Amino acid sequence: MEEPARRIRALHTPTTVTVYQAYTPSLGTPAARNGRFPAAWSRDRMTWIKPSFLWMMYRCGWATKEGQETVLAVEITRDGFAWALRHACLSHYAPKVHDDRATWRRQLKQSPARVQWDPERDLHLQPLPHRSLQLGLTGEAVRLYADTWLVNITDVTARAREIHYLHGIGKTDEARQLIPDEKPYPLDGLSLAHLGA
């Protein structure tokens, strides 16, 4: 079956969805240890969450980029994730979605979440023809994410580095077995038309 151009793929359970973020060890380590973001984590700035593990690896360079050395798997409620999607706006103007640029700008300013669709990545971190969701949270959405939707935080840095190492020495099948099993995310009647999907 052909992969649609835009689809949410994620590790999920009946009640949760896993998203990824990368931080400095000073933020990531206490977050994973305590299952909560530390006081130093800002609720006043936009934070981007990514359901795609390999897109996160592309973004953080397998946990080697400065300031992104600790990769977190953040499990949040599906209700919270759905709320963010319902209240999101595309981060860019799309003529097929928005009436005009002024309408899009108003929506973007009022929305507590925004969406970008970026090329999904393969194990080589090369772009694939289909796109993966990035969800930016700001204002009310950031506070809900950190204080209400959050279920669990796991440090997956060692796993990321092991996948990279195995792939680097030619043990690609073993590396693939360690990648989270991301499946199409069931929308349960939720429309993503306002997000260009």
Secondary structure, DSSP 8 states (H G I E B T S, - for coil): ----SB--EE-B-SSEEEEEEEE-HHHHHHHHHHTS--TTS-SSS-EEEBS-HHHHHHHHTTTTSTT--EEEEEEEEHHHHHHHHHTEEESS--TTT-S-HHHHHHHHHH-SEEEEEEEEE-TT--EEEEEEEEEEE-THHHHHIIIIIEEEEEE-HHHHHHHHHHHHTT-HHHHHHTS---EE---TT---GGGT-
